Amino acid sequence: MKILLLCSAFNGLSQRAWLHLRARGHRVAIRIVRDPQEIAAAAVATDPELIICPFLRRRVPEVVWRRYRTIVIHPGPEGDRGPSALDWAIMDAEPTWGVTALQATGDLDGGPIWGTRTFRMPADPPRKSTLYNTEVTDAAMSLIGEVVRKAGDPGFTPRRQDPRAGVVRPLVRQADRAFSWGDPADHILRRIRAADGRPGVHTELAGVPVAVFDAHYGDASPGEPGTIAGRRQDAVLVRTGDGALWIGQARRLAPDATVKLPAALALGGSLPRTPRSTIPSSLREISYRRVGKVGLVRFAFYNGAMSTAQCRRLTAAVRHAAAQDTAVLVLAGGEVFSNGLHLGVIDAHPHPAAEAWRNITAIDDLCREIIACTSQLVVSALTGDAGAGGVMLALGADKVIARDGVLLNPHYRKMGLYGSEYWTYVLPQRVGDEEADRLTTRCEPVTAAEAAEIGLVDHLAGNDRAEFVSAVLDYATELAAGGQALLDRKRTTREADEQRRPLDTYRVRELAEMSHDIFDDRRGFAQARHAFLTGQPTGPGEPQSPRLPDPRLAPVS
């Protein structure tokens, strides 16, 4: 079938839909559109049999939906209408939610229904971006498959909605999100998480107007609500009416400060001197535990972006884990495994090029620690997506296990970078020179299943996020049972590679290229970085599926 995907951005769901439909033999075009004129032009230019809108912020004009079957994937249950479905669901503590495939008509979200899915909302209020990237995306992908099957059935007729039923919810504005720090912590947390990752909730911290994100429950000594009671790893502890909340990320509300940053960095010199406080487990970035002969290093950085300081801390954790008497070292990422450089911290630094250089050398140090570890087998465990240097970091391990459903974006070019992280060593070693060139120049996303086929991934686990760590530990325990033979083979291979060409030479060559990208800005890294962080459009509605700046590179904005 000839299908057109209309999207406001080539986000994770749009990438998955594009890959899923192509893999099933459909002719799929994708257009990034910003207004009704671009939507109409894309439809005329493509002349599709079916239009699907997996992520579209604009209304489809009548000239399009009257001529082409156009299905909108709405992130709300049947009867929900309006542009802020997930925001309201989180703020109103809805116990169940859903996703609905609707045929576009002149009635916003009121068209005939092609299918619907429901799911239970997490007990702990989720971040909006987390809810979208997990339950909503899973339901949407199931619906997209159903829509295409029904579109091929000449006997199918979509079910009309009852115009008297349902709830019309308005666009959520800052006034709807507003809170007082004197409110209960649960009330505040729901509002912040309903606006995370965008647009955040406007408030004031340490006298500075900011938008806040990444809220977690905390404990603090009694004091005036809104005052900062502590800090840890660039997060700040803020008193509320009945307790306290940790705020992990903030963005100054100033025309010249548009980038989201770790909260302490965003507040800068305005942050008062406060004691170091104990952070909750939900905010802990790095942890280590031993399970039999397996050492498990877990790390979870906000949106997968890794600053210089975070890279150094993780390097120290890997070094510690490698020194233990375990047989297998597992590196398990969080909701996002890693997206490499922290573009936000780089862009906000007084000297961005210098900070970018520190960041890339710090992540290279981490990658070298992984590649050169010959005392244990190393396993990278991807429960979430990875992009750019985060993919290459994972490939430095001896084995890569990924949850089925993960997306990889193993390229740098669209951010104006050559790349480092020893990619010129680890990537061709796994997939060969020709495939490595294709992956890094075509700049297309790769599913976990495809990654397994071409050798990027060694083992696929199921799609169940809750069971993934257990599956990883089982896999690592089996490797540990392989004993000394596997480790001896690893050492022999590493020694032979070193004799053929020292590992440091790959780094030297990559950093020589990166120095031109960072300090000479020969490929427009500064502009691409800032445009990505500020959400600026990348151009008119050309076919950008493989040509967009990688939307998973370092999503910190």
N, C-alpha and C positions, 0 to 999 in steps of 0.2 A: 504494500500500500504506500502511496505517496503521502507523506505526513509532514506538516509544518509545525515546529515548536516555536511559539511566541513567548519570549521571556523578557523580564526587566533586567535580568543579570544571569550570567552563566554560573549559577550557584550549584551547590551540591546536588539538589534535587534535579535541576535541569541537566546536569552532567549525567546523572544516573539514567534519566529518561532517554537521553540521546543515545547513550551506550546500549541500553536495554533494547530499544527499538531497532537499532542498526544490527545488533547481534542476531535478531530474529528475521533478518532479511528485508526489512522495510527500507524504503528510500526516504531518508530523514533529512530535512533542512531545518536549520535553526537560525532565528533572527533575534537580535537584541533590539528592542524597540522602546521608544520613550514617549510617543504620543500617538493619537489616532491616525495621523497622516502616515507615520512610519508603519503602523500596523496594516493599514490599507495597502500601502506600497509593497510590503512584504508578501501579502496574500496574492496580489495580482502577479507579482514577479514569479511566485512559486506555483500558483494554480494547483493547490493540493486537493487530495480527496478528503483529508481530515486535518483539522487544526486542533492542537492540544496546547493549552496554556498552563504549564506546571507551576510557573511563578511569574505572574503578570500583575503589576500594580495599576495598570490603566484599564479603563473600560474598552471593550471591543466595539468599534463603531458599527452602526447598522448596515452600512454598505458591505461589511465583511460577514457578519453573522447571518445575514439573509441569503448570501450566495454560497457560503461554505459552512459545513457542519463544524462548529467551533465549541470545544469542550473546555471549560474552566475547572481547574482543580482548586477547590475552596477549602481552606484549612479549618473547617468547622462542620458540625453535624448537620444532618438534614433539618432545614428550617432556620438555621443561623444565617444571618445576612449582615454584611458590613465589612469594612476594610481592616478591622482590628480584632479579628476573631480570637487569636491566641492571647492577646493582651488582656481581654476581658475574661477569658476562661481562667487565666492564672489569678487575676485580681479578685474574681468572684468565687474562687475556690471550687470550681465545677468538679464534681466527682468523676464524671465521664466526659469524653469529648470525641470528636470524630473528624473525618475528611469526606468531602462529597464532590462527585464529578457532576457538573451542571452544564447544560447546553446554554450557550450565551444567547440572551435575548435583550430586549429593551428594559427588562426588569432586573435590576442588579441582584445577583445571586438568587433570583426567583425563577430561573428557567427550568425546563424538564430535567429530571434526575436520571443519570446513566448508571449510577452506582454510589454506594456509601459504605464507609467503614467506621466502627466505633472502637474506642479503647478506654481503659481506666486511666485516669490521671495519676501520676506519682503522688504518694502520700506527702513527701517533702516537696514544697512548691518548687517547680523546675524553672530554670532559666528559659526564657522564651526561645533562645537560639538552640538550647539543648532539646527542648520539646519538639521544635521544628525538625531538627536533624535526626531525631530518633523515631518516636512514635508517629509523628506526622509524615515524615518521609517514607517510612515503611508502609503506612496505609496508602499514601499517594501512589507509590510504585505498584502496589497491588491493584489499585483502581485503574491506573494507566493501561496495564495489561488487559483488564476487563473491558475498558472502553474500546480498545483496538479490536478485540474479539467481537464485540457487539456491533462495531462499525462495519465489520465484514459480513454480518448477518442481515440479509435483506428483509427478514421478518421482524427485526427488533424495532420496538417503538419505546422511546423513553417515557418515564412516568411523570405526569404533570404534578406540580406542587399545588397544594391548597393555598391560595393567596391570603386566606384569613389566618393560616397557621404560621408558626415561626416567630422569631424575635429579630427585629432590626436593631442592630447595635451601631452607634455612631463611631466615627473616627476618634480614637483616644488622643486627647491633647494633654499638654503638661498640666493643665488645671485638673484633669481627671486623675493624673498620677500623683498629684501633690500630697505631701505628708508633713507632719511636724515631728521633729526628733522626740517630742514628748509623747508621741503615740506608742502603742504597744509594738514590741519588736516584730511580732508576726505580721502585723499590718504593714509595717514599713518594708519588711523583707519581700512580701508578695508584690508590692509596687515596684521595687527595684528589679526583681527578677522578671517581672512582666515587661520590662523595658530593656532587657539584656539579651543580645548584644546591642541593639539600637532601639531608641535614641538615648537611653539612660533617663534618670529622673533628676530634675534640677533641684538643687538645694544649696546649702552653704556649709563648708567645713573650714575651721580655723580662720573664719572671716573671708574665705575665698569662695565666690560663686562657682559651682561645679555641677557637672552631671555625674552621677554615681552609678556604679555597676558592681557585679560580683560580690553580693552580700551573703554573709554567713552568720549564724548565731554565735554569740560570744558571752563572756562573763566579765564584769568590770566592777570596781569599787563604786559606791554611791557617789553621785555627782550630778551636775546640771546636764540635762539632756542636750545632746548636740556637741558636747565637749569631747575631746579626744583623750581616751584613757590609756592608750598603749599603742605599740606598733611592733611588727615582726615581718621581716622579709618584704618590706615596702607596702604591706597592708596596714591599715589603721583601725583601731578599735574605738567605736563611737558609742557613747551612752545614749540609751533610749528611755522612754517613759517607764519601762518595767525591766530593763536589763541592758543589753548592749548588742551591737552588730559589728562584725568585721566588714570593712569595705576594701575590696582588693584592687579595684580600678576606678579611676576618675578622669574626667576631662574638664579642663578649665573652660568656663564660658566667656571666652574672649575671642575677638576676631583673629588674633594672631596665634591662638593656641587651640587648634581644632583636633588634636590627636589624643586618643585615649591612652593613658599611661598607668603603670602601677601607682596606687593612690599617693604614697609618700613622695614619689617623683613628681607627680602632678602638683602637689601642694608646695614642694620645694622649700624655700626659706620661711614660708608661713607656718610650717608644721612646728608646733611647740615641742620642747623636750619632754619626752614621755618614756616610761620604762618599757623594756622588752616584756611582752606578755606571751602566754601560752596560746598557740593557735589551735583551732579545732581540726580534726582529721580531714574535714572536707576542704580545708584551705592549705593543708600540708603539701608542699610541692614535691618533696622527695622522701621516700621511706625505704627501709631495707628489712627483710625478714628471711629467716632460713626455714626451709621445708625439706627435711631430710638432707639429701645431697644436692639440693637446689637452693641457690641464693637468688632471691627475688628483689630487684631494684625497681620500685614503682615511681614514676614521675608524672606529674600532671601540671603543665604550664597553661595559663589562660590562653585559650584559642590556639595552643600549639606554638606560640612565638617564644623564642629562647634568647634572652638578653645575654650580654657578656657575663654578668654575675651569675645568672642561672646556669649557663654552660659550665662555669668554673665549679659551681657547687655540685653539679651532676658528675663532672669529671672526678671530683674527690670521692663521690659516692661509688662510682664504678671502680676506682682504684682500691677503695676499702673492700668492696665485694670480691674483687679479684684476688685479694690477699687472704681470703678465708679458705678453709679446707673443704669447700664444696666442689662438686664436679662440673656443675653447669651454672652459669650466671645468666639470669633472664632480665632483660630490659623491657619493662612493660609500661607503655605510655598510657595516657588517660583518654578522655573523651576525644581529643585529637592527639595522635601520637606525637608528631612534631611537624612544624612547617619551617624550621630553620630560623633564620635571622629574625630578630625582633625589630621590624621596620618602624614601629612607633617610637621606641627608645632612640633609635638611630635618628629619625627625623626631628625629634624634639631636642636633640643634643645641640649645644652651641656650635660644635664642630662635627656635623654629621658624617663626613668622610672619615675622620679619625675614629669615631665611634664604630662605624661600619667595619673598619679594619680590625679594631679590637674584637668585635663580635665574631667576625669570620675566623680570626686566628684562635679564638677561644673554642669555637665549635670544632675547628680542625683538631685542636688538642684532645677534645672529647672523642672524636672519631678515631684518632690514632690509638688512644687508650683501648678502644674496642677491638680494632683490627689487630693490634700487637699483643693482645692478651693470649698467651700460650699456656697459661697455667690451668685454664678451664675452657670448656666449650661455651660459647656465647650465643644466646637466642634473643632475637628481637621479637616482641609480641605486640601486634598492631590490633588493638580493639577499635581504634578510630582511624580516620583518614590521615594521610601524610602528604606533604608537598615539598618540592625543591630539596633543600638540604636535609630536611627531615627524612625523606626517602633514602637519601644516600647514607645518612647516619645509620638507619636500620640495616642497610645492605652490608655494612661493615661487620655484622655478626656472622657467625658460621651458619646459622639457620634462621629463617624468618618464618614465623607463623602469623597468619592474619585471619581475622574474623571475616567470614563470607559476607559481602556487602560493603566492605571497606573500599574507598577510592584512593588511588595514588596519582599524584601529578609529578612525575620524575623529571622536572625540567626547570630552568632558570631564565631562559632567554627573554620571555615577555616582561620580566622585571629589569631588563637591561644588564644582566649579569652573565658572566661565563660560568660561574659556580666553582665551588671547591668541595670540601668534605671528602677528599680523595675519590671523587666520583669517577675520575678517569682510570682509577684502579678497580674499584668495586663493581661498577656497572658493566663494563665490557667483560669482566671476569665471569659474570653471571649470564649475560645474554649475548655476548659477542659484539664485535665492533659495529656491524651493520645495524643491529637492533638498538644498540646504545645510541647511535647517531639518529635513528628514527625517533626514539623516545625524547631525546633532548632538543630536536629541531622542529618536530611537528607540534609539540606542545599540546598533546591531547591527554585527557584523563585515561586511566587504566583501571578496570575493575579488578578486584582481588582474584576472581576466577581467571581472567586473562593474564594477570601477573603470575599466577601459578603455572599457566601453560608455557609462558616464555622464560620462566626461571627466576623471576624477581622474588617470588614467594615459594618456599619449600613445602609448606603444609597449610591447608585450609581447614579452619574450624567452622562450626556452624554459625548461624547468624544471631544466636541468642547471646546478647551482651552479658547477661547475668551469669551465664555458664562459661564465659570465655576464659577467665583466669583459671578455673578448674581444669579446663581443657589444656591450657598452656602448661600447668604444673604436671599434668599427666604426660604430656609430650616431652617435657624436660626430664622427667623421672625416667622415661624410657631411654633417652639419650644417655643419662647418667649410668644406666645399667649396661651400656655398651662398653664401659670401662676404659682402660688405658689405650686400647687399639685406636679408638676414634681420636683421642688426644694426640697420640703419636703421629697419626696421619696428618692432623692439622699442623703440627710442628714441622713435619717434613715439607709440607706444601708451602708454609710461610718462609722457611729457610731457602727453599728453591726459588720462590718469588723474589726474595731479597737479593739472592745472588744474580738473578736475571736483571733486576733493576731495583735499586733501593727504594723503599717506600717513601722516603723523604723527597725523592725527585719528583714524584707525582704532585706533592704539595707545593714544591717550589714552582713548578710550571703553572699549576692552577692559580697560585697567588700572584704570579707575574701577570697573568691575564686579568685577574681581579683587581690588581692595583690600577690598571688603566680604566676599568669600569668604575671604580670607586673614586679615585682621585682625579682622573681626567674626564670622567663622565662621558665616555665615548659612545655609549649606547643609551644614554638618557635615563640612567638609574635614578637620579634625583627626582626627575619629573614623574617617572612611572611610580616611584615609591609614594610620592606625595599624592598623586592622583588616586592611587589605590586606597590610601589611608583616609582620604576625604570623600571617597565615594564619587569622584568625578567620572562622567561618562567617558568611554574609550573611543567613541566615534559613532556615526550614524548606523542605521540598521543593516550593515553588511553581514555576511555569513561568518560570525565570529566564534563559532563553537570551538575550533582549535586555535583561534587567533586572539582570544581575549587574554589580557594579563591574568595569570593564574589566580583564580579567586580563592585558592587555598594556600597561597604562598606563605603569608604570615598574617592571618586575619586578626588584627588587633584594633581595627578602627570600629 
